[in-house]
Amino acid sequence: MVSAGDFRNGVTFEQDGQVLQVVEFQHVKPGKGSAFVRTKTKNVMTGAVVETTYNPSDKFPAATIERRDMQYLYEDSGLFYFMDTETYDQIPIGSDNLTDAFKFVKENEVVKVLSYKGNVFGVEPPNFVVLKITETEPGMKGNTATNTLKPATVETGAEVRVPLFINEGEEIRIDTRTGEYMERA
């Protein structure tokens, strides 16, 4: 059991049949009245974020989210297949359980598959990936003094904004959380 007074960022708990994760919390002790906990929670299944207040003595059952390393194999008619790196079991996951950051994941790359009580609800790609530029306009000498960016397509088909000096065929590091170019690899 998790007490509302023990809430911290990242704590997961069950409430009304839903699995919630604490995104932000604040213990409030007003001059008049009793103390309360103001939280911003995210439903891990749907992604909805809700602000709620709790009494610090409220108790909820703890929810353990399983994060397993799995290798992304291939995509076939809207289903993405992943293989457990320990048991070699393969599982299909629908595209509705994938985030926008998944567009930076290549085949055979290891990702974290998130599940709760055996139900897969998400896939977490690595924070940084190295991808090759397949298409972009050629860089021009002398145009690198400013922070100007141009569009570039990487090998997974995703589009990224890169500096003018980056050319086709180069490998770059991308932050999958923001989708931004970080540096040359």
C-alpha positions in Angstrom: 0.0 0.0 0.0 1.1 3.5 -0.8 0.1 6.4 1.3 -0.7 9.8 -0.4 1.7 11.4 2.1 4.5 9.2 0.7 4.0 10.3 -3.0 7.1 11.0 -4.9 7.7 11.5 -8.7 7.5 8.2 -10.5 5.5 6.4 -7.9 2.8 4.2 -9.5 -0.5 3.2 -7.7 -3.9 1.9 -8.5 -7.1 4.0 -8.1 -10.6 3.0 -9.3 -9.2 0.2 -11.5 -6.7 2.5 -13.2 -2.9 2.6 -12.9 -1.6 6.1 -12.2 1.9 7.5 -12.0 2.8 10.6 -10.0 4.3 13.2 -12.4 4.3 16.1 -9.9 3.4 16.4 -6.2 3.2 19.1 -3.6 2.5 18.8 0.1 0.3 21.8 1.2 -0.2 22.8 4.8 -2.6 25.8 4.9 -2.9 28.0 7.9 -6.5 26.9 8.4 -7.8 23.4 7.8 -6.0 20.2 7.4 -3.0 19.4 5.1 -3.4 17.9 1.7 -1.3 16.6 -1.2 -1.8 18.3 -4.6 -0.7 15.9 -7.4 -0.5 15.7 -11.2 -0.9 12.1 -12.2 -0.7 10.3 -15.5 -2.8 7.3 -16.5 -0.1 4.9 -17.8 -2.5 3.0 -20.0 -4.1 6.0 -21.8 -1.5 8.8 -21.2 -4.1 11.2 -19.8 -2.8 13.6 -17.2 -5.1 14.8 -14.3 -4.6 17.1 -11.4 -6.0 15.8 -8.1 -5.8 16.5 -4.4 -5.6 13.8 -1.8 -5.7 13.6 2.0 -2.2 12.6 3.2 -3.6 9.5 5.0 -5.3 8.1 1.9 -3.9 4.7 1.0 -3.8 3.0 -2.4 -2.5 -0.4 -3.6 1.0 -0.1 -5.2 1.3 -0.9 -8.9 4.4 -2.5 -10.2 5.2 -1.8 -13.9 7.4 -4.3 -15.5 10.1 -3.0 -17.9 11.7 -5.7 -20.0 14.5 -5.4 -22.5 13.2 -6.6 -25.9 14.7 -6.5 -29.4 12.5 -4.9 -32.1 12.4 -7.3 -35.0 10.0 -6.1 -37.8 6.7 -4.6 -38.7 3.9 -6.5 -40.5 0.5 -5.0 -41.4 0.3 -2.6 -38.4 1.8 -5.1 -35.8 5.3 -4.6 -34.5 7.1 -7.7 -33.4 9.5 -7.8 -30.4 11.7 -10.6 -29.0 12.5 -11.1 -25.4 16.4 -11.2 -25.2 16.4 -13.8 -22.5 13.6 -16.3 -23.4 13.5 -15.6 -27.2 9.7 -15.3 -27.0 8.2 -13.1 -29.7 5.2 -10.8 -29.0 3.3 -8.5 -31.4 2.4 -5.0 -30.3 -0.1 -2.8 -32.0 0.9 0.6 -33.3 -1.5 2.3 -30.9 0.8 1.3 -28.0 3.9 3.0 -29.6 4.9 6.6 -29.0 6.1 9.2 -31.5 9.6 8.5 -30.4 9.4 5.0 -31.9 10.0 6.4 -35.4 13.7 6.6 -34.4 14.1 2.9 -33.7 15.8 0.6 -36.2 15.2 -3.1 -36.6 17.2 -5.2 -34.2 17.5 -2.4 -31.7 16.8 -3.1 -28.0 14.0 -1.2 -26.4 12.1 -1.4 -23.1 8.6 -2.9 -23.3 6.3 -1.7 -20.5 3.6 -4.0 -19.1 1.3 -4.2 -16.1 -0.1 -7.6 -15.0 0.9 -9.0 -18.4 -0.8 -6.3 -20.4 1.6 -4.4 -22.7 0.8 -0.7 -22.8 3.9 0.9 -24.1 7.4 0.8 -25.6 10.2 3.0 -24.4 13.0 3.6 -27.0 16.6 4.3 -25.8 17.1 8.0 -24.9 19.7 8.5 -27.7 20.1 6.7 -31.0 22.7 7.0 -33.8 21.1 7.1 -37.3 22.5 7.7 -40.8 21.2 10.7 -42.9 19.6 9.3 -46.1 18.4 12.5 -47.7 19.2 16.2 -47.1 20.2 19.3 -49.1 24.0 19.6 -49.6 25.7 21.8 -47.0 27.2 25.1 -48.1 30.5 26.4 -46.9 30.3 29.7 -45.0 26.7 29.3 -43.9 27.6 27.7 -40.6 28.0 30.9 -38.5 24.3 31.0 -37.6 22.0 28.5 -35.9 20.1 27.8 -39.1 18.6 24.3 -39.4 17.5 22.3 -42.5 15.3 19.2 -42.8 16.9 15.8 -43.1 15.5 12.3 -43.5 17.2 9.5 -41.5 17.3 5.8 -42.3 14.1 5.0 -40.3 12.2 7.5 -42.5 11.8 10.1 -39.7 12.5 13.7 -40.4 14.9 15.7 -38.2 16.1 19.3 -38.3 19.9 19.5 -38.6 22.6 22.2 -39.0 23.6 23.3 -42.5 27.0 21.6 -42.4 25.5 18.0 -42.0 25.6 16.1 -45.3 24.0 12.9 -46.7 25.6 9.7 -45.5 26.8 11.1 -42.1 25.7 9.6 -38.8 24.1 11.8 -36.2 23.0 11.3 -32.6 19.3 12.1 -31.9 17.5 12.6 -28.6 14.4 10.4 -28.9 12.5 12.2 -26.1 12.6 15.5 -28.0 13.3 14.3 -31.6 16.2 16.8 -31.8 19.6 16.6 -33.4 22.4 16.4 -30.7 25.7 16.0 -32.5 27.6 14.1 -35.2 28.3 10.5 -34.2 
